[in-house]
C-alpha cells in the first residue's frame, strides 16, 4: 500500500497550468505516494477529452466574456470553473485506486460542514436534489486519479451562460454532457454551519475582504481543510500520518524546479488540443439556397455540401486553405488558442437562425460562423 500521504495546494489560478500540474503529479510523483491536490481556477469551461466544444458551449461567447475554453485529459462531461469552485484530485497507484473511497472522502468533508450529500449516477454528488459536485477519472498503466469539482460559491449566472451551446444543428460522435440542476454549497448550508465556516478565513489585515467575499473564501478554506482531514483519516493505516498529511505548496519555486510543467501547460493551450481533438461532426444549416452540410474533422472544415441553387457545388479538402494556401481554416479559436483573424485561424460565431437565414446567401452564412479564409464554393 501507499506509505506516504501528501496534500498539494496550487497557488495558481490558471486552468491550463493547473491541469499541467495535475498531469505532472500523476506521472512523476513517487508511485507509493498517495496525494490530494487542491486548486482554484479563474473562469473556464472545461470539456471532457472526447467532447465537442460547439455542442457544449459557444466558443465565441466564451472569448467575448474572457472565459477560457479548456480540454482536459479525462473523459466525462463539461463543467464550469471559477474561483468559487473548489477543485480536487486524488492520485494513487492504479492497483490501489478505490473510487468508492474517494467519493466517501468528499462526502465526509461536506458532512463536516453540515451538507448531506450522496452519489447520483456514476460521477456526481447531489444535495437536496441539486448537483454540487462532478467527477471524472484517468487511468494509466500504473497510475490513476479521480478529480472533481465542488460548487462552493460559484457564479451560477455565469455558469448558465457559459454552458449554453451555440444554436447549431450538429450531428456529432462526441460525448454530450447531461444537464443537471446545480446549486452552491453556500446556499445549502444550515445557518449556524455557514456562519462558522465563513469565519474561518477570507480576509487579511492589509486587505480585508467584503463580507460576502470573506464568507465565500472562508468556506472554501474550511472545505479544503475538511477534505485534507478526511483524506488523511481514510488512509491513516497506509503510512505514518495517522492524524494528518504534510502540506506542500505548488508555487513559483516548484515550477522552477519542474520546467516541464509550463511546457505541458502550453500544450494544453494549443488550438490543436482544444479544438483539434474534437471528434468528427456535421453541422446542418439553412441559407437562401437551401440546406448546407458542413463536415468538420479534427476541428477543420473538411467538406461543404449544398442543395438548392448551390446544387452540385462541393468544397472538399481544398476548402480548408487560407489566402496564402497555408494552414487549414479552423472553425472557432478563442484568443488564447490562436489570434482571431490571423492566418489560418477563425472564430466560431453565433448561428444565424430563423428568417435571417433564409435571406443569407451560402457564402455569407458560412462566413458569419467560421470566417474561413479562401473557401472556394
KEMAR-968242 format. One record per atom (N, C-alpha, C): x, y, z; residue in one letter. Coordinates in steps of 0.001 Angstrom, whole numbers, plus 500000, padded with zeros to 6 digits. Last residue first. Example, Ala and Ser with C-alpha at 12.3 -4.5 7.8 and 13.67 -1.06 7.14 Angstrom:
2
512850497750507080S
513670498940507140S
512900500030507870S
513190494310507800A
512300495500507800A
513200496700507800A
END
This chain:
377
483699527922446864X
482402527266446748X
481975527198445291X
486514527990448724X
486076528038447336X
484793527237447174X
487775529990451208X
486920528846450902X
486363529012449496X
489579531952452125X
489758531376450820X
488919530159450545X
489235531328455526X
489926532100454507X
490000531307453212X
486162531260457383X
487329530576456798X
487958531441455716X
484183532116459326X
485117533036458699X
486351532334458146X
482162530757460665X
483519530235460695X
484571531209460191X
479796532427460598X
480090531498461681X
481569531160461770X
479657534062458430X
479195534600459709X
479572533695460869X
480471532457456317X
481381533484456811X
480968534021458163X
478191530967455893X
479401530301456375X
480350531320456982X
476506533073455038X
476151532231456175X
477389531562456758X
477771534113452800X
477601534973453964X
477288534143455203X
477643531901451069X
478944532430451465X
478825533301452716X
474834531500450769X
475686530497451399X
476990531102451902X
472880534430451678X
473500533506450716X
474470532587451446X
470090534877453762X
471544534916453652X
472032533970452575X
467452534650454221X
467857535770453391X
469362535809453164X
467164532565455927X
466565532428454608X
466999533534453667X
468287533621458241X
468996532593457483X
468466532525456061X
466353535334459222X
467616535891458751X
468370534896457891X
464345533708460141X
464155534405458872X
465460534943458322X
466449531346461892X
465146531910461547X
465124532604460205X
469900532285462630X
468750531396462594X
467520532114462084X
473287532067462743X
472209532876462197X
471016531954462014X
475207531363465640X
474481530883464478X
473430531890464039X
478099533227466551X
476744532772466833X
476040532379465549X
481261531869465444X
480344532949465767X
478966532395466014X
484384530799466009X
483036530273465913X
482094531377466343X
487076532221464060X
486262532127465257X
484957531428464969X
490191531002462707X
488884531623462581X
488101531393463848X
493396530996461253X
492595530895462464X
491282531622462282X
494970531387458981X
494559530034459293X
493716529900460538X
496386534257460186X
496452533294459095X
496053531916459569X
493946535812462380X
495286535512461924X
495257534451460840X
491415536042463355X
491717536756462133X
493119536514461619X
492425535666466708X
491343535736465730X
491768536542464523X
495291533797467558X
494713535129467405X
493613535136466368X
494905531038469596X
495250531482468255X
494560532794468002X
494023530571472099X
494407529397471318X
494821529766469909X
493184532834473313X
494284532129473963X
494762530942473159X
490983533632471696X
492258534313471607X
493416533567472221X
489288530734470340X
489420531846471281X
490836532373471298X
488337529707467406X
489580529693468156X
489655530893469067X
486686528222464873X
486497528659466248X
487767528582467037X
487335526358462553X
486043526933462922X
485905527236464399X
490015527076460542X
489678526498461832X
488401527136462357X
491556526145457541X
490587527002458214X
490104526320459479X
495058525203457577X
493648524955457323X
492765525926458078X
497858527139456365X
497145526344457367X
495661526260457073X
498067528208453081X
498769527573454184X
497860526775455080X
497306529856451069X
497475528443450755X
498135527668451865X
496774532361451815X
498140532114451370X
498393530653451049X
494224532254452704X
494500533057451498X
495884532772450941X
494035528761453693X
493852530185453910X
494239530934452646X
492066525725453063X
493251526564452959X
492973528008453284X
489865524113452997X
490447524360454297X
491662525276454233X
488803523365450606X
488157524476451288X
488801524805452626X
489988521153449558X
490546522437449177X
489909523606449915X
488315519186451034X
489770519242451067X
490282520624450770X
485593520128449131X
486162519073449970X
487675519159449907X
482823521591448299X
484186522001448657X
484725520965449614X
480523521556445678X
481111520840446818X
482515521383447054X
477527521873443968X
478745522528444390X
479269521841445640X
475143520616443540X
476290520125442790X
477582520777443193X
473240523480444217X
473287522045443975X
474486521676443133X
472685525990445007X
474096525612445055X
474284524135444753X
470009526194445003X
470703526922443948X
472184526612443928X
469754523034446575X
469081524204446018X
469900524863444944X
472579522246448692X
471492521876447790X
470898523150447208X
476061521556449474X
474876522406449459X
473849521867448479X
478768520767451562X
477854520317450529X
476586521151450624X
482073520969452404X
480812521703452442X
479970521219451277X
484613519444454391X
483778519487453193X
482545520325453463X
486242520026456574X
486692519034455601X
485898519103454312X
487348522350458740X
486299522133457751X
486834521203456671X
488683521009461758X
488903521672460472X
487752521359459519X
488466519474464027X
488257520899464156X
488427521684462872X
488702516906463064X
489802517449463857X
489693518963463978X
486381517759460610X
487233516711461162X
488420517349461861X
483172518558459565X
484348519042460279X
485083517857460886X
480970519461457012X
481654518352457682X
482950518867458296X
478032520989456602X
479439521326456821X
480056520185457612X
475414521376454392X
476071520449455307X
477554520802455377X
472578523340453922X
474034523281453790X
474570522297454817X
469531523772452149X
470281523150453232X
471769523079452917X
469052526872450369X
468602525589450907X
469513525082452003X
469840529372449628X
469861528348448597X
469385526991449087X
469757530869451921X
468811531218450861X
468753530155449773X
470271528242454364X
470557529553453791X
469590529785452645X
470685526294457253X
469805526717456172X
470230528093455675X
472892523605458248X
472401524978458322X
471508525267457133X
474332521143460101X
473346521374459049X
472776522765459252X
477541519900460726X
476543520910461028X
475616521044459833X
479081516969461884X
478476517696460771X
477505518724461314X
482254515804463192X
480847516168463297X
480386516873462029X
484821513920464805X
484178514364463574X
482712514721463844X
485920515162468026X
485512514080467118X
484791514653465899X
488530517443468642X
487081517260468535X
486759516099467600X
491143518108468787X
490780516783469291X
489273516522469233X
491303520764467981X
491700519722467043X
491367518312467492X
490653522405470153X
489687522206469081X
490018521004468198X
492769521894472025X
491444522356472460X
490383522063471410X
494976521004470413X
494447520201471511X
493010520602471836X
495365522925468495X
495298521532468049X
494809520604469149X
495664525235469994X
494431525033469233X
494278523571468851X
497160524864473214X
497246524815471757X
495893524553471110X
497128524657475927X
496578525872475333X
496474525785473803X
498450522305476485X
497011522358476767X
496358523588476130X
501050523142475897X
500403522150475035X
498892522147475244X
501526524823478031X
501496525395476683X
500835524431475700X
501622522941480072X
500527523915480054X
500396524548478674X
504042521719479451X
502802520951479329X
501597521887479278X
505766523783480091X
505731523279478715X
504448522491478471X
505321523967482790X
504904525087481936X
504861524666480471X
506455521474483487X
505041521758483777X
504541522901482903X
509129521449482999X
508276520735482048X
506798520997482303X
510438522613485132X
510070523463483983X
509164522771482972X
510596522276488139X
509996521350487180X
509522522131485949X
511587524304489588X
512261523008489737X
511754521988488734X
509780526252488997X
511164526442488557X
511936525131488632X
507537525266490300X
507555525278488830X
508971525460488296X
508364525672492958X
508057524316492485X
508118524256490964X
508569528447492974X
509770527636493210X
509562526202492728X
505932529239492589X
506926529527491552X
508181528680491724X
504169526397494018X
504381527818493786X
505434528012492706X
502371524375495807X
502902524397494439X
502961525852494025X
503037523406499094X
502546524461498216X
503193524323496837X
502064520658500904X
503115521204500053X
502500522202499082X
501540519175504088X
501082520052503006X
502278520526502189X
501270515839505374X
502030517072505163X
501497517853503967X
498266514805506946X
499225514603505871X
499978515903505661X
497150513345510070X
497219514366509042X
498231514002507988X
497310511323511823X
496477512456512195X
496511513561511140X
498964509361510667X
497657508988511159X
496752510163511445X
501199509034508801X
500481510280509023X
499066509991509497X
502648506853507997X
502946507381509321X
502093508577509688X
500288504659506287X
501553505358506467X
501676505943507854X
497829503565506059X
498782503275504992X
500102503995505174X
495957504251507909X
496617502970508099X
497682502683507077X
494894506607506907X
495805506667508058X
496572505368508254X
493176507164504845X
494369506370504540X
495370506369505689X
491115508627506005X
490784507463505186X
491987506564505010X
492457510760507228X
491801509739508050X
491543508462507256X
493337512203504986X
494318511604505897X
493688510509506749X
490836512937503873X
491818512197503075X
492813511482503988X
489786514478505917X
489112513229505544X
490036512333504724X
491634516616505890X
491475515782507084X
490827514440506744X
491261517667503326X
492590517170503718X
492488516243504928X
488557518400503541X
488972517403502553X
490322516800502938X
488725520372505503X
487953519145505783X
488313518043504787X
490246522312504155X
490772521681505371X
490041520380505674X
488463522958502098X
489799522441501782X
490390521708502976X
486349523994503596X
486157522745502857X
487498522127502475X
487620526316504580X
487098525314505505X
486904523971504805X
488197527684502240X
489304527240503091X
488834526161504056X
485580528122501369X
486500527345500532X
487667526825501363X
484672529719503482X
484042528430503236X
484930527547502369X
486264531988503222X
486353531178504437X
485760529805504240X
485364532915500773X
486751532491500921X
486931531604502149X
482696533518501469X
482983532514500443X
484404531996500578X
483127535507503434X
482379534296503756X
482705533177502767X
484466537445501973X
485141536810503111X
484452535502503472X
482463538156500199X
483693537545499690X
484428536821500806X
480599539265501954X
480226538102501143X
481459537371500631X
482226541419503154X
481605540332503927X
481261539099503108X
485369541953501469X
483981542311501694X
483303541148502391X
488508541529503202X
487562541206502135X
486184541740502493X
491302543592503909X
490087542937504385X
489113542718503254X
494345543620503585X
493309543672502545X
492067542949503029X
495874543556505885X
496212544522504846X
495110544693503826X
494757541504507349X
494803542839507948X
495054543901506894X
492565539566505215X
493835539807505878X
493808541206506459X
490033537066504809X
490483538447504842X
491839538504505526X
489451534330504819X
488963535130503710X
489414536564503732X
488140532215507483X
489195532919506764X
488605533851505751X
486089531219509028X
487368530503509038X
488467531245508312X
483589532212508974X
484516532888509869X
485910532296509823X
482205530455507391X
482593531737506818X
483580532487507676X
481692528395509183X
482631528174508083X
483113529488507512X
479830529624510911X
481090529101511437X
482126528922510335X
477752530254509145X
478420531323509881X
479779530857510405X
477013527694508242X
477528528682507307X
478277529793508006X
476037526538510563X
477239525977509947X
477853526971508985X
473767528071511033X
474850528097512017X
476148527546511445X
472213527499508674X
472631528863509013X
473820528883509961X
473262524819506565X
472483525278507713X
473042526623508185X
473905525376503086X
474405525216504444X
473339525571505473X
473206525936500545X
472587524755501147X
473002524545502589X
474667527997499585X
473221528189499639X
472490527021500296X
477251527037499558X
476946528155500442X
475446528369500603X
477199525131497516X
477231524686498905X
476803525813499843X
475010525954494813X
476230526172495575X
476099525634496989X
473523523751492394X
473428524708493494X
474797524833494145X
471886522661489364X
473051522816490229X
472762523832491326X
470406520242487354X
470170521394488219X
471326521479489210X
472177519202484379X
471643518957485720X
471335520286486409X
472710517558481273X
472442518792482002X
471765518481483341X
475295515610480239X
473938515521480756X
473698516748481632X
477276516184477279X
477044516276478712X
475565516087479033X
478132513874474667X
477450515075475138X
477243515020476644X
480903512866473006X
480076512512474164X
479456513782474711X
480920512957469372X
481407513304470699X
480412512926471780X
479919512670466927X
480307511434467597X
480789511695469020X
477115514724465965X
478484514544466429X
478683513172467051X
475392517067464254X
475440515621464455X
476877515265464772X
473842520127465034X
475078519362464886X
474819517881465127X
472728523106464613X
472194521761464408X
473371520867464050X
473352525580467112X
473749524889465894X
473068523531465823X
473472527896468967X
472253527268468419X
472563526626467073X
476030527172471335X
475569527923470177X
474399527164469550X
475091526210474710X
475737525999473410X
475221526967472353X
475825527406477799X
474754527449476808X
475375527299475423X
477684527666479744X
477382526303479295X
476209526255478328X
477725530371480301X
478914529761479693X
478627528382479134X
475244530801481544X
475539531444480264X
476689530744479547X
475552529290483876X
474454529014482951X
474727529586481573X
477832530568485003X
477832529138484672X
476769528827483631X
476871533112485483X
477949532937484505X
478029531483484065X
475037532373487441X
474577533031486209X
475623532887485122X
476651531331489424X
475764530420488705X
475171531054487455X
479699531585490453X
478759532498489800X
477835531652488923X
480147529528493409X
480407529886492014X
479355530862491498X
480776528583495965X
480101529866495792X
480380530381494389X
481123525740495471X
481063526334496805X
480299527651496764X
480956522937493814X
480419524288493679X
480231524864495082X
483719521030493324X
482664521287494302X
482234522738494127X
484998518583491039X
484709519959491398X
483697519968492539X
487668516158490571X
486305516656490556X
486219518097491009X
489440513104489786X
489366514540490054X
487936515027489905X
491381510494490419X
489958510823490467X
489914512321490753X
494026508789488705X
493487509864489532X
491977509940489393X
496688506334488611X
495305506772488396X
495039508067489151X
499194504165487203X
498792505322487995X
497373505742487642X
500096502256485457X
500402502061486875X
499826503143487783X
498865502982483024X
499185501575483291X
499404501330484781X
496331505387483941X
497489504966483163X
497811503519483552X
493189506845484040X
493982505674484420X
495123505476483427X
491000509226485386X
492057508961484420X
492909507804484931X
487739510694485728X
488776509751486142X
489784509539485010X
485504513056487332X
485984512318486167X
487254511574486591X
482595514524488919X
483913513885488922X
484225513258487572X
480859517234490508X
481012516278489416X
482426515742489393X
478605518611492877X
479947518117492564X
479882517133491409X
476040519314493233X
477032520226493802X
478456519802493455X
472796519122492043X
474170518697491833X
475112519741492401X
470024518788494215X
470859519656493386X
472259519059493236X
468650517249496039X
468369517028494604X
469154517942493678X
469996517717498395X
468630518232498217X
468238518249496744X
472909517220496666X
472367517555497977X
471023518230497755X
475040514952494912X
473887515842494978X
473522516073496437X
477767514184492861X
477262514268494217X
476127515282494231X
478432512011490012X
478001513246490653X
477712513059492133X
478981509690488513X
480041510676488705X
479680511867489578X
476855507912488212X
478210507380488336X
479204508414488852X
473976508692490113X
474569508186488888X
475974507706489169X
475009510311492927X
473908510228491979X
474487509802490641X
475824510155496366X
476176509918494973X
474909509801494134X
475039512866498593X
475036511457498214X
475382511335496738X
475317514995501466X
475451514734500030X
475445513232499787X
474596517383503690X
474340515973503437X
474343515739501926X
476620519661505252X
475987519345503968X
475824517832503841X
478133520404507419X
476685520411507558X
475924520123506285X
480788520092507220X
480299521463507095X
478786521544507234X
481053517399507319X
481679518153508407X
481255519617508382X
479970516697504878X
479186516447506094X
479744517234507269X
482112517266503190X
480899518076503102X
480045517913504361X
483846515214503995X
484250516616504143X
483040517543504090X
482357512946503274X
482702513173504681X
483073514629504917X
482299513249500492X
481036513245501245X
481295513528502730X
485028512965499928X
484351514231499627X
483046514333500415X
485461510326500790X
486262511424501335X
485542512753501125X
483746508851499160X
483475508917500593X
484249510051501261X
485015509005496711X
483751509704496893X
483434509870498377X
487205507353497405X
487408508747497002X
486129509558497164X
485997504901497888X
486684505591498977X
486889507063498650X
485103504287495317X
484136504449496405X
484757505214497570X
487532504022493949X
486630505113493609X
485597505362494706X
490602503352494506X
489348502975495158X
488364504130494971X
493703502086493517X
492620503013493208X
491308502490493782X
495874500515493735X
495259500933494989X
494076501874494767X
496826500133491217X
496427498932491946X
495735499270493265X
497603502717490492X
496377502147489933X
495899500934490729X
498527504933493113X
498884503827492222X
497595503163491729X
496837508170493035X
497412506996493700X
497891506004492643X
495185511209493786X
496100510463492927X
496721509315493704X
492531513290493526X
493084512256494408X
493886511300493531X
491858516649493278X
492327515485492540X
492975514536493537X
489478519331493203X
490308518370493925X
490738517258492966X
488407522699493311X
488758521524492520X
489698520627493314X
485790524833494121X
486983524139494610X
487193522861493817X
484698527813492932X
484569526381492671X
485859525701493121X
485053530468492827X
484109529965493805X
483882528472493715X
486693531051490653X
487304530986491995X
486354530571493109X
485275528620488344X
485687529978488671X
486227529935490102X
484289526346485797X
485153526662486932X
485222528178487106X
481921524042484616X
482332525445484686X
483171525641485939X
482222521061482621X
481994521764483877X
482473523204483750X
481135518303480657X
481654519666480730X
481283520301482063X
481867514789481382X
481141515926480851X
481823517256481100X
484283512179480498X
483218512803481265X
482691514059480622X
487872511784480614X
486597511812479911X
485547512544480726X
490924513727481015X
489949512713481396X
488686512838480566X
492369515922480105X
492791514584479708X
491720513533479974X
490378518775478957X
491186518032479914X
491530516646479365X
490318521813477349X
490044520379477179X
490970519619478118X
488885524963477891X
489949524028478253X
489472522605477968X
488496528297477392X
487961527003476973X
489098525996477084X
488084531045479649X
488938530106478923X
488155528860478536X
486380534007479236X
486326532692479869X
487143531716479038X
485834536542478266X
487091536306478961X
487128535003479723X
483638536918476708X
483450537034478152X
484738536825478942X
484456536390474144X
483982537740474463X
483929537968475967X
485001533651474464X
486077534588474156X
485676536011474511X
482457532629474941X
483499532489475957X
484614533488475713X
481215533213472499X
480734533846473727X
481794533769474822X
482659531501470845X
482771532949470650X
482298533698471893X
481943528896471757X
483312529394471926X
483452530899471745X
479400527909473529X
479567528786472374X
480955529417472484X
479197524391474381X
479204525815474700X
479261526613473405X
478917521780473468X
478888522035474911X
478757523504475269X
479141521817470730X
477933521241471316X
477793521662472774X
481607522874470334X
480482523588469728X
479143523035470213X
483330521026471566X
483103522327472205X
481921523093471624X
482714517725472130X
482669518706471053X
482382520078471658X
484858515371473948X
483673516191473720X
483858517201472598X
486791513755475040X
486144513312473803X
484908514139473464X
487704514973477411X
488646514705476323X
487945514407475001X
485363517493478523X
485999516190478574X
486820515919477326X
486009521007479166X
485304519919478493X
486080518617478633X
485534523704481109X
486442522570480963X
485651521399480382X
485549527089481031X
484704525944480702X
485649524802480378X
486518529405483571X
486859528487482482X
485724527504482268X
487818531917485685X
486678531405484913X
487095530592483687X
490605530451487556X
489891531601487018X
488790531075486097X
490453527801489985X
490724528306488639X
490015529633488400X
492105526261492742X
491026527091492225X
491426527576490839X
492949523036494196X
493247524262493444X
491956524968493047X
494614520254495613X
493521521214495701X
493904522477494935X
495401516849495615X
495715518162495034X
494472519026495106X
496634514293497484X
495437515098497271X
495892516455496763X
498289511138496960X
498268512600497032X
496861513148496850X
500453508653497926X
499038508944497681X
498855510442497936X
503343507202496698X
502779508394497337X
501314508529496942X
504462505238495255X
503866504853496532X
503363506055497324X
505564506555493085X
504407505688492862X
503703505334494167X
506340509994493336X
506676508607493689X
505432507727493623X
505149511822490419X
505332511693491861X
505736510245492162X
504707511712487628X
506071511838488137X
506231511738489654X
502065511588486705X
503094510816486010X
504434510755486744X
500508513173488432X
500054511845488021X
501219510999487525X
501959515543488508X
501864514714489711X
501421513298489371X
501541516397485852X
502902516159486358X
502867515256487583X
498796516732485824X
499391515721484954X
500808515380485412X
498570518874487636X
497941517590487929X
498565516471487101X
499932520811486151X
500431520404487469X
499869519045487840X
498212521024483968X
499585520547483748X
500217520099485066X
495957522080485196X
495867520767484558X
497257520174484340X
497095524529485965X
496677523572486995X
496469522173486424X
497522525728483469X
498662525401484325X
498264524383485384X
494908526061482622X
495827525254481815X
497014524809482663X
493824527774484588X
493298526411484424X
494203525510483596X
495473529653486945X
495473529394485508X
494987527965485267X
495901530207489549X
494509530195489116X
494368529918487622X
498211528807491979X
497893529423490692X
496412529265490342X
499082527376494067X
498957528815494286X
498471529542493041X
497783524236494946X
498327525100493897X
498069526563494239X
498692522005497364X
497793523134497109X
498452524042496068X
498771518578498297X
499322519670497498X
498264520754497331X
499370516395500798X
498331517291500296X
499021518452499588X
500458513030500952X
500810514440500755X
499575515181500271X
501565510031502465X
500450510896502088X
500940512321501960X
503036506914501962X
503271508338502169X
502078509125501651X
502743504336501231X
503312504553502549X
503566506025502822X
500245502403499655X
500971503662499694X
501474503919501104X
500837498802500000X
500000500000500000X
500873501248500000X
END
